[in-house]
């Protein structure tokens, strides 16, 4: 049986050594990401690489400010407290030497226009939209990115928490690509600890249904 260790090397890392990630290796990691499957080969992804520590620190402030802005409008104290406490996870890239933002472009599911033409019901059309094949492609690219980084000895962490500050993040880095939205981000760097563990996974038999 083939060795699948490259999968099990990936862990969610939030603390990194203060060492620069070479640009040539970052490009190799992104190249691996672009080899993910994508419907109709649209490749509706875009990657923003940030290696400037001052800019990373600025994004931390952007997210902190947005968190405070939202929290100030929440009346329910339990909801507010939980949201504020979650901030430390949304800024877990604060000591990373590199940050990659992953954007997704528009994608029309196959059959969408056809269902509209035949005046199919809104619930049927929404069910198709909910499959989000365009997002699936970007998610596949993100997983390739994380696995490639781990194979090269780098730590990463798939993050979507900061998405509530997507607009402000885009403004802070002066990035806007028509039709593209921030989907996720990940720090990349050498893990501070040599040994890292992932949370326990459910047994395989618990998550499969076999139809014979």
C-alpha positions as CSV (number, residue, x, y, z in Angstrom):
1,X,0.0,0.0,0.0
2,X,1.2,3.5,-0.9
3,X,2.6,5.7,1.9
4,X,0.1,8.4,3.0
5,X,2.3,10.1,5.6
6,X,2.3,13.3,3.6
7,X,-1.4,13.7,4.7
8,X,-0.8,12.9,8.3
9,X,2.1,15.5,8.5
10,X,-0.4,18.3,8.2
11,X,-1.4,19.9,11.5
12,X,-3.0,23.2,12.5
13,X,0.0,25.4,13.6
14,X,-0.4,28.7,15.3
15,X,3.1,29.4,16.6
16,X,6.1,29.8,14.3
17,X,9.8,30.3,14.3
18,X,11.1,33.7,13.2
19,X,12.4,32.4,9.9
20,X,11.7,33.7,6.4
21,X,9.9,31.3,4.0
22,X,11.8,31.5,0.7
23,X,9.8,32.9,-2.2
24,X,10.7,30.0,-4.5
25,X,9.2,27.5,-2.0
26,X,6.1,29.6,-1.6
27,X,5.7,29.5,-5.4
28,X,6.0,25.7,-5.3
29,X,3.4,25.5,-2.6
30,X,1.0,27.7,-4.6
31,X,1.8,25.7,-7.8
32,X,0.7,22.5,-5.9
33,X,-2.5,24.3,-4.9
34,X,-3.3,25.1,-8.5
35,X,-3.2,21.4,-9.4
36,X,-6.5,20.9,-7.5
37,X,-9.5,19.7,-9.5
38,X,-11.7,22.6,-10.7
39,X,-15.1,22.5,-12.5
40,X,-14.8,23.3,-16.2
41,X,-11.1,24.1,-15.6
42,X,-12.1,27.7,-14.6
43,X,-9.4,27.7,-11.9
44,X,-11.4,30.4,-10.0
45,X,-8.8,31.0,-7.3
46,X,-6.3,33.7,-6.5
47,X,-3.6,33.8,-3.8
48,X,-2.3,36.8,-2.1
49,X,1.1,36.3,-0.4
50,X,2.1,38.6,2.4
51,X,5.6,38.5,3.7
52,X,5.8,41.9,5.2
53,X,5.6,41.6,9.0
54,X,4.3,45.2,9.4
55,X,1.5,44.4,7.0
56,X,0.7,41.2,8.9
57,X,0.6,43.3,12.1
58,X,-1.7,45.8,10.4
59,X,-4.1,43.0,9.5
60,X,-4.2,41.9,13.1
61,X,-5.3,45.4,14.1
62,X,-7.9,45.4,11.3
63,X,-9.5,42.2,12.6
64,X,-9.3,43.4,16.2
65,X,-11.0,46.6,15.3
66,X,-13.8,44.9,13.3
67,X,-14.3,42.4,16.1
68,X,-14.8,45.3,18.6
69,X,-17.1,47.2,16.2
70,X,-19.4,44.1,15.8
71,X,-19.2,43.3,19.5
72,X,-20.3,46.8,20.5
73,X,-23.6,46.3,18.6
74,X,-24.4,42.9,20.2
75,X,-26.9,43.2,23.0
76,X,-26.9,39.6,24.2
77,X,-23.9,39.4,26.6
78,X,-23.3,35.7,26.1
79,X,-23.1,36.1,22.3
80,X,-20.9,39.1,22.7
81,X,-18.5,37.4,25.2
82,X,-18.2,34.3,22.9
83,X,-17.5,36.5,19.9
84,X,-14.8,38.5,21.7
85,X,-13.2,35.4,23.1
86,X,-12.9,33.9,19.6
87,X,-10.7,36.8,18.5
88,X,-7.6,35.0,19.6
89,X,-8.3,32.3,17.0
90,X,-9.0,34.9,14.3
91,X,-5.6,36.5,14.8
92,X,-3.6,33.3,15.3
93,X,-1.3,34.3,12.5
94,X,0.2,37.2,14.4
95,X,3.7,35.7,14.7
96,X,3.8,34.0,11.3
97,X,6.6,35.1,8.8
98,X,4.1,34.7,5.9
99,X,0.4,34.9,5.4
100,X,-1.6,33.6,2.3
101,X,-5.0,34.9,1.6
102,X,-7.1,32.7,-0.7
103,X,-9.8,34.3,-2.9
104,X,-12.6,32.6,-4.9
105,X,-14.1,33.9,-8.1
106,X,-17.6,33.5,-9.4
107,X,-18.7,30.1,-10.8
108,X,-22.1,29.1,-12.2
109,X,-23.1,25.5,-11.4
110,X,-23.9,23.4,-14.4
111,X,-27.6,23.4,-15.0
112,X,-28.3,26.7,-13.3
113,X,-29.3,28.6,-16.4
114,X,-31.2,25.6,-17.7
115,X,-33.3,25.3,-14.5
116,X,-34.1,29.0,-14.8
117,X,-35.1,28.6,-18.5
118,X,-37.6,25.9,-17.6
119,X,-38.9,28.0,-14.7
120,X,-37.9,25.4,-12.1
121,X,-38.9,26.3,-8.5
122,X,-36.8,28.5,-6.3
123,X,-36.1,25.7,-3.9
124,X,-34.8,23.4,-6.6
125,X,-32.5,26.2,-7.9
126,X,-31.3,27.0,-4.4
127,X,-30.5,23.3,-3.8
128,X,-28.2,23.4,-6.9
129,X,-26.6,26.7,-5.8
130,X,-26.0,25.2,-2.4
131,X,-23.6,22.6,-3.9
132,X,-21.2,25.5,-4.4
133,X,-18.9,23.8,-6.9
134,X,-16.8,26.9,-7.3
135,X,-16.1,27.0,-3.5
136,X,-15.4,23.3,-3.6
137,X,-12.6,23.9,-6.2
138,X,-11.0,26.6,-4.0
139,X,-11.3,24.4,-0.9
140,X,-9.5,21.6,-2.8
141,X,-6.8,24.1,-3.8
142,X,-6.5,25.2,-0.2
143,X,-6.0,21.6,1.0
144,X,-3.3,21.0,-1.7
145,X,-1.6,24.1,-0.4
146,X,-1.6,22.9,3.2
147,X,-0.4,19.4,2.3
148,X,2.4,20.8,0.1
149,X,3.5,23.1,2.8
150,X,3.6,20.3,5.4
151,X,5.6,18.1,3.0
152,X,8.2,20.9,2.7
153,X,8.4,21.1,6.5
154,X,6.1,24.2,7.0
155,X,3.2,24.6,9.4
156,X,-0.2,26.1,8.3
157,X,-3.6,26.7,9.7
158,X,-6.8,26.8,7.6
159,X,-8.6,29.9,8.9
160,X,-12.0,31.3,7.9
161,X,-12.8,33.2,11.2
162,X,-11.5,36.5,10.0
163,X,-13.8,36.6,7.0
164,X,-16.2,38.9,8.8
165,X,-13.4,41.5,8.2
166,X,-12.9,40.6,4.5
167,X,-13.8,44.1,3.2
168,X,-11.4,45.8,5.6
169,X,-8.6,43.3,5.0
170,X,-8.9,43.9,1.2
171,X,-8.7,47.6,1.8
172,X,-5.7,47.3,4.1
173,X,-3.7,45.3,1.4
174,X,-5.1,47.4,-1.5
175,X,-6.3,44.3,-3.2
176,X,-9.5,44.0,-5.2
177,X,-10.2,41.5,-8.0
178,X,-13.6,41.8,-9.7
179,X,-15.9,39.0,-8.8
180,X,-13.5,37.5,-6.2
181,X,-14.1,37.2,-2.4
182,X,-11.9,36.2,0.5
183,X,-12.6,32.6,1.4
184,X,-9.8,31.6,3.8
185,X,-6.3,32.4,4.9
186,X,-3.4,30.5,6.3
187,X,-0.1,31.4,8.0
188,X,3.0,29.6,6.7
189,X,6.2,29.1,8.6
190,X,8.4,26.7,10.4
191,X,6.5,25.3,13.5
192,X,7.9,26.5,16.8
193,X,7.5,22.9,18.2
194,X,8.9,19.9,16.4
195,X,6.2,17.6,17.5
196,X,2.6,18.5,16.8
197,X,-0.6,16.5,17.1
198,X,-4.0,16.7,15.5
199,X,-7.3,16.3,17.3
200,X,-8.6,12.7,17.3
201,X,-10.6,11.8,14.2
202,X,-13.8,9.8,14.2
203,X,-13.3,6.1,13.4
204,X,-13.6,5.5,9.7
205,X,-16.5,3.0,10.2
206,X,-18.4,5.8,11.9
207,X,-18.3,8.1,8.8
208,X,-18.9,5.7,6.0
209,X,-22.0,4.0,4.5
210,X,-21.3,1.1,2.2
211,X,-24.0,0.2,-0.4
212,X,-23.6,-3.2,-2.0
